[in-house]
Amino acid sequence: MTSTTNRPLRVIQWTTGNIGKRSLHAIIGRDDMELVGVYAHGADKVGVDAADLAGLNEPTGVTATDDVDALIALKPDACCYNPLWPSVDELVRLLEAGVNVCSSAAWITGGKQSPEDRERIEKACIAGNSTIFGSGAHPGMTNMVGMVLSGACEDVDQIRITESVDCSTYESAGTQAAMGFGQDPKTPGLAESVRRESEVFAESAAMMADALGATLDRLTFDVEFTTATGDSDLGFMQIPKGTVGGVFGYHRGWVGEKNVVSVGFNWTMGDHVTPPKPLEHGHVIQVFGTPNMRTVLHCLPPKNWTEPGFMGLGMIYTAMPVTNAVPAVVAAAPGIVTLKDLPPVTGRVRRA
């Protein structure tokens, strides 16, 4: 089911950082969406036209604000919610006001939230007759592809998804340090810290298991750190020799003693590290069953791409599974919905 309204959906963009900027750019360019508001965390962006924030030339007349009441008063149909981490207070406020939320902010099922916070979200959806959905590149798009591939199998033993990339083009020192990069691998509690920081991958594993009809008995996490053999200066952060330069780990879902879903990462930072498995520079999606299925997703630049490096493409790849889902989420039943609940999320043909 998709939105049945004949008018463009009224959408607000929440934050305009690496991912939010790409979402904002896409919303402005769509004829089935009307940008009505932009939320800015930073005071320097308040009052700035959305076009300037999105890197476009023609003004939209919509300026960023930090006034949440003013944004809610616009009665938007949906919010593209793209902060680094979700705020339950913000989500509840939007959902209670009847604003459907599409998020890239560490949200797939809400499973990493405390039971109390997840209940707050559910109650807010009921109060506002609203829906919350989370996706992205990985987790998100990769899980959808894994589930689709499993449709070719008579039986499935395991789905395994691995993001296998050099992360040094993702310029977020806070995110990378939280995943262990640049730290002493013997730091007490480092593996547990990485588990918590990447727990949204466990949410996606549980979601896939549910789609496959499997009831998980437990979720586990395993990780291996590889140290850098030389110093790397990445500009936005340093990876000194002897610190973590590679992180290889999986969140795994189990039925009894059988590992049925695994979602993880083979990440490196800098030139001075050899990971346990060679990088495939993409998302490796494997379905073990009858038959076995395997594909690698590569995010590649179009012919007219002028931005240096991979970061811009990666941000589009992360933002679009969320932004493109807006019509389906607006049309969905109230509550928490996941990729397994929605019809296939597709992009749009560029208008002339």
Secondary structure, 3 states (H helix, E strand, C coil): CCCCCCCCEEEEEECCCHHHHHHHHHHHCCCCEEEEEEECCCHHHCCCEHHHHHCCCCCCCCEEECCHHHHHHCCCCEEEECCCCCCHHHHHHHHHCCCEEEECCCCCCCCCCCHHHHHHHHHHHHHHCCEEEECCHHHHHHHHHHHHHHCCCCEEEEEEEEEEEEHHHCCCHHHHHHCCCCCCCCCCCHHHHHHHHCHHHHHHHHHHHHHCCCCCCEEEEEEEEEECCCCEECCCCEECCCCEEEEEEEEEEEECCEEEEEEEEEEECCCCCCCCCCCCCEEEEEEEEECCEEEEECCCCCCCCCCCCCHHHHHHHHHHHHHCCHHHHHHCCCEEECCCCCCCCCCCCCCC
